[in-house]
Each structure stands twice: as C-alpha cells, then as structure tokens.
Amino acid sequence: MEINIQTGNEHKKIGQYLLENKEKFIHFWEEQIIVHHHKDNKELIIQNGYLMYEVVVNSILHEFSEQEIKSLAYKVAQERADANVNIGEFVYNINLGRSIIIKYVNLSGITAEELHPVFELINKQFDLFCYYAVSRYTEIINTKLQEKSLFITQTHKDRLAILGQMSSSFVHEFRNPLTSVMGFIKLLNHDYPNLPYLDVISKELEELKFRITQFLHTSKMDTLVESKYEEITIHLLIEEVIDFLYPSIVDRNIRVIPNINEEIKVNGDCNELKQVFLNLLMNAIDAVTDEENVREIKIDTILENHLVKIRISNNGPTINPEAIPYLFEPFFTTKKLGTGIGLFVCKNIVEKYLGQITCISNDHVTTFQITLPIKNN
C-alpha cells in the first residue's frame, strides 16, 4: 500500500535535520540498545538500525511505503528466528530508536505545529514495523515448532515400528519354549503338589509372559482391536491382581489398603484392564520399596456422574513435577532399569475404553487415577 505524503517546507526541514544528525542519533541509539553478545550479531543490529532510519527519512522527504517497512520487518524477523533470539529485545531496541528520534527532533527548534504531522508519520512507521516483525517472527517460530513436533512424532513412530519388528521376532523365538515350560510346570504341580517352589516358578513365568505382552501392546497396538468386551467387576479384577502380586507384597513388607466399591462394573477386555492395574500396582510396589518407614499402597474408588475413578496411591518418593507431563509418553521412564512402555500401554488401553489416566505427586503421596465409564444396568 502506497500513501503519498505532502512534502512541504516543514517536512524538508525535518528530513534535512535528520540527515545531518544521522550519525549522532545512531550513535546514541547504539550505546543504549540491548545486545546479547553470545547470541546477537551487533553489527547486523546496527545495520538494520541504519536501514530503518533511512526508511523514516525517505518517508518524510519523499513518500511513505508500507511495503518497504514490511520487507525490512520480515528481514529482521527471519534473522532473529534463525539466530534463536528472543523478539523482546528487538521491540525494546526499535522503540528506543523511535524515542531518540522524537526527542531530538523536538529539540531542533522547529515549531510544534510543523512537527505534529511528522510525528504521526514516524509513529505510524515504527508501529507498523513492530507489528510486521513480531507477527512474522511468531509465524516462523510456530512453523519451526510444528516441524519439530512432526519430527518427534515421526521418530516415535519409527522407533515403535522397529520395536514392533524386534518384538515380533522375539515373541516367535521365545513364546514356544516359554509355553512348553509353563505347561510342564503345571504337570509337575499336578503330579507332585507338595514339591516346593513350583508356585514361585509359576508366578515368575506369568510375570515374564506379562512383560512380553507389554512389548506386543506397545509395538502393535492393533492387537487391541481384537479385544473381547465383557462385564467386569472392578473389585474382583483388582483382587486377582493383588493375589498375583502377593509374594512381592509380603516380601517387601508392604501394606495394601483396598477401599473398593463392590458394586462397580465396567465394560472392557478383562485381560487388558488387568494389565493396566498390574502395571500400576507393580510401579507402586517398586516406588515404596526403598521407604524406611511404613510402606503403603491404597486403592480407592469414587463414583461420579456415571464414571468411576480408581485411585492407586503410594507413599513412595515424589515424582519430579517436570517429568509428570511425559510419564505416559513411549520410552520415557523415571526408573534406572525401566523401558518406558508400561504407562504408555496403560494410557492406550484406558483411552480405548473412553477413559483417562492421570498422575498427581507431592511430598506425601503419589496417585495414579483411572477414570472409566461405568456399566449401565
């Protein structure tokens, strides 16, 4: 957009005054600008200051060009974004230049009546320059963030695909001998019911089978499509999981306090939801293991608006607040030997049944809450 400006004697007088004092004004500005020496290119900032000064003078002496301002603003925005430098310093520096020009033009001896229309023009230029630069900078940064997010998402997909191939190969190689071993353990238990340690071996093999299933659910989430929907009584399911984990609970001297409504039922695949509670309770057991005092895990249920909230709480160490938003991301773990897939699997299973899983942690308790729709009678 081109706007013609009347260039009378007063405009020529002010334009000439600015030309004659160009180096002095730029020097004042250069002494006061904010520059981050490790990030900013000071020479480039000063060069852009000269360019903006010339735009201002040219608009006073000749004509106002919004396109010229826009082009310069886009140039500066790109440079700031490429250097990964905050736009705030730029806004300060450009408004500092505006203040210096207006201050010293005010001291030029030119009458206020002559200065008023020129000041309006100067302010309009600086306002547009800031607007275009900040808007363009925001667009560039948002685009970069979207590209980075897309790259991270694609990286996760690639890693999951590789994990899927590895898991598939691993399962085929491992499942047959594992099934055979579990079968022979059952035969031994039938023929020699008093033989010691068979129950321990059986439990450990079940846990190994569970770990393999975790990898399958992570690498091949389409297996969830084959789920068998059924009516599930929550307190019976959780009791089954607690019984399975009983040796670990007793061995580590943990007090489990269930407070579960026996009437609550949900629809879903029993094995999948069992995996969710098994994961969360195993994590809770690991969390309280190093506690020197009382080790407690509490399981509560709350009914609210056709939803059930199942809370599994432990008095183990606090989870870093900065880590909580990433707990349910694949491959993210707070454990030294963790795989970072357990909570990711839990999240996918819970969300499949239109539910939600969250975590809250403070100095006293860490709680994982699962919210699920209850079964309608």
N, C-alpha and C positions, 0 to 999 in steps of 0.2 A: 504494500500500500504506500503510495507516494503522496505526501502532503506538502504543498507549496507554502513557503513562509515569506511574508513580506520582508524584504531586506532593506529597511530604511537606514538612515544615517546612524540611528542609535544601535542597530544590530551590527553595522560595520564597525562602529566604535568599540563595541564589546568584543566582537570577534577579533579585532586587531589587538585589543588589550590581552586577550587570552593567548594569541600567537606570540606576542612579545614576551610574555611571562611563562611560556610553556615549560622551560627547563626548571625554573624556580618552583612552580607548582608541583611538577612531577617529583622534584627532589623532596619537597615537604611530605608528599604522599608516601614516597619510598621509605622515608625514615620512620613512618608510623604503621606501616602495614604489618599484618600477622603473617609470618613465614615459618613453616616447619622445615628446618634445614635438612632433616633426614628424608623428607618426602617431597617437599615443594621444590620446583625449579624457579629460583628467584628471578633469573634473567627472563624467563618466559612470562612470569607475572608482570614484570616491569614493561616488557614488550607489549603485552596486552593492555597495560595501562596507557601507553602511548597511543595505541590504536583507538581506544575508547575516547581519549582526549581529542584525537583528530576528528572522530565522528561528531563529537559535540561541537567543535569549532566549525566544521564544514556545514552542519545543520544551521548554525547561526548565520554564517556568511552566505550560504548558497541555498540548500534545500534540506528538509527533513526526510530521511529514508528509513522507514521501519525495517525494510528488508536488509539494509546494511547492518542495523543493530542486531537483527535476528541471526544473521550469518556469523557475526562476531560472538554472540552469546552461545551459539551452538558449538563454535570452535573451542571456546573456553570450557564449556560443559564436558565435551569429549576429552579434553586434556585432563581435567580434574578426575573424571571417571577412570581414564586409563592409568593415572597415577595412584588411583585408590585413595584420594584425598577428600576429606570432608568438604561439603559445599558451604558450610557455615563461615569459614574464614574468607571465602570469596565474597560472600554477601557483605561481610564487615568491610573488607578492603574496598569494594566498589562504592559503598555508601560513604566511606571515608573520603574517597575521591570527590564525590558529589559535595560533601560538606566543605572541603578545601576550596573548590571552585566557587561555590556560592559565597563563602566567607570573604575571599579576596576580591571577588568582583564587587561585592558590597563596599569594599574599601577603595574602589577605583576612582571615586569622585563622580561617577555617572549618576544621574538623578534616579530616584526610586521609580518615577513614572516610566522612565526608559527601561529600567531593569525588570519590572514586573512581568511583561510578556516573555522576556528571555528566560527568566527563572522558571516560568511554566514549561517552556520548551525543554530546558535542562532536566527538570524533574521528570517530565514525561519520558525522556530518553533513558534516564537511569532506571526508572520503574519498569519500563519495557525490557531493558537489558537484564535486570534481575529476574523478571518473570520468565523470559525465554530461557535463560541459563539454568535456573533452578528446575523448571519443567523438563527441559531436555536432559539434565543430569539425572533426575528421578526416573525418566523413561529408560535411560541407558542402564542405570543400576538395577532397575526391576527386570530388565531383559537379561542381564547377567545372572541375577538370582534365579530366574526361571530356567536358564540354561544349566546352571549349576545343579538345581533341583532335579532337572530332567536327567542330567548325567548321573547323579547319585541313584535315582530310581532305576535307571538302566543298568548301573553297576550292580545294584541289589538283584535285579532280575538275572543278570549274567551269572552272579555268584550262586543264586538259587538253582539256575539251570545246571551249572557244574556240579553243585551239591546233589542235584537230582540224579545225574549220571553216576556219581560216585556211590550214592545210596542204593541205587538200583543194582549196581554191580555187587556192592557189599551184601545186600539182602539175599541175592541169589546164591552167593557163595556161603553165607552164614546161616540162613534160615533152615536149610535142610538138616545140617548136623545139630543145630540147636533144638529143632523139633524132635529129633531122634533122642537126644539126651534127656529132654523133658519127658518123653514117653517112657524111657527106661527108668527114670526116677519114679514115675507113677507105678510101674510094675514092681519095682523094689519095695515101694511103700505098701503095695497090696500084699506081696509075699512075705515081707519082713516088717510088719507095722511097728515093731519095737526097735528097729535099727536107728541109732541116734544120728542126728544132724541131717536127716533126709528133708525135714521141713525147712531147715535153714537153706539147704541147697536149692530146694524148690522155690523159695522166696527170692533168692538171688537170681535165679534163672528168669523168674517172672519180671524182675526189675530190668534185667538185660533186654528182655523182649520189649518192655515198655520204652527203653531208650531207643531201640531200633525203630519203633513205631513213631517216636518223636521225629526222627530224621525223615521218615516217609511222609509225615504230615507237612513237614517244612518244605521238602523238595518237590512234593507232588500234591498240592492242595486239592487237585481234582478228585482225590480219593474221598474227600468229604462229601462229594455229590452222591456217593453210593451209601450214605448213611441210612440207617433204619430208624424211622421215627416210632417212638413208643411213649407210653405214660411212665414217668419216672418219679418216684417218691424221694425227695431230696435227702431226708434224714437216713433212709436205708442206704442210699448210694454213698453218703459220706461215712456212715458206719463201716461199710465194706472197705472203703479206702483206709480208714483208721486201723481196722483189723489187719489189713495188708502191711501197714507200716508199723504195727505194734512192736516187732523186735527192735527197730531203730528207736522208737519212742521210749521203751523201757531201758534199752542200753544207754541212752543219753540222759536218763532221769528227767524226762520232760513231762510236765503236767498238761494234759489236753482237756479243755473245758468246753464241751459242746452245749449249746443252748439253741436247739433247732426245733422249729415248729414241725410236729409230726404229720400235719395235715397237708403241707405244701407239696404240690405236684407240678411238674413241668413236662413239656413235650420235647423229645430230642432223642439222639442216639446215646444209649447208656454208656457204651464204651468210650465215646468221645468226651462226654461230660465227666466220666470217671477219670479220664486222662487230665482234664483241667484241674480237678480237685487234688489228684495225686501230685501233679506238678507243684501246685501252690503249697500243699502241706509238706512236700519234700523240701521246698525252698525255706519254709518256716522252720523246719527241723534243723536245717543247715544254719539258719540265722541265729538260733538260740543256743547252738552247741557250745559256743565259747563263753556264754554267760556264766559268771561265777556264782551268782545268787540263784533265786528261783527261776526256772525255765518254764515259760507258759505259752501255750497256744490256745487262743479262744476262737470258737466258731459260733457265730450268731446269725439268725435270720430275722429279717424285718419285712412285713407286708406293707405295701404302699401303692395304692392306685393300680391294682391288677398286676403289680410287679413284686418280685421277691428280691430282696437284697441279701446276699450271702457274704458275710464278712469273715475273713480269716486273718486274725491278728496275732502278732508275736511281740515279745518284749526284747527282741534282739537289737543290734546296733542300728542307728539311724541311717537311712539311705540318703546320700547326698542330694539335696533339692535340685541341683543342676542335672542329675542323672535321671530323675523321675520321668521327664518327658520322653526319654529314649528307651525306657525299660522294655517296651513292647515291640521295639524295632528288631529285625533279624540281625543276629551276630553281635548284638550289644549285650554285654554282661558285666556285672559288678563282682563276679566270683573269679578267683585266681584260675580255677580249672573249668570254668563254665564255657558252654558252647554258644550261649546267646540265642537259643532257638526255643527254649521251653515256654517263656512268656509270649513269644511271637505266635506259637502254636495255640496257646490258650486264647489269645486275642482273636485269632481267626475262627476258632470253634465257637466262642461266645457270640461273636458278631454274626455268625451264620444263623444263630437262633434269635436274631434281632435283640441281642443283649449288649451289655457294655461292661468292660473291666477297667478299674482304676486303682491307683495306689496313693495312699497318704502315709507320710512317715514323719515322726517327730522324736523328741528325746525320750519319750516314754513308750511309744508303741508304733509298729508298722502294720498297716492294714491294707489288704487287697480285697476289693469289693467287686463282686459279680452281680450284675442286675439282669434278671431274666423275666420274661412274661410268664405268669402262672397259667396252669391249665384251666380252661373254663369248664365248669361242670355242666 
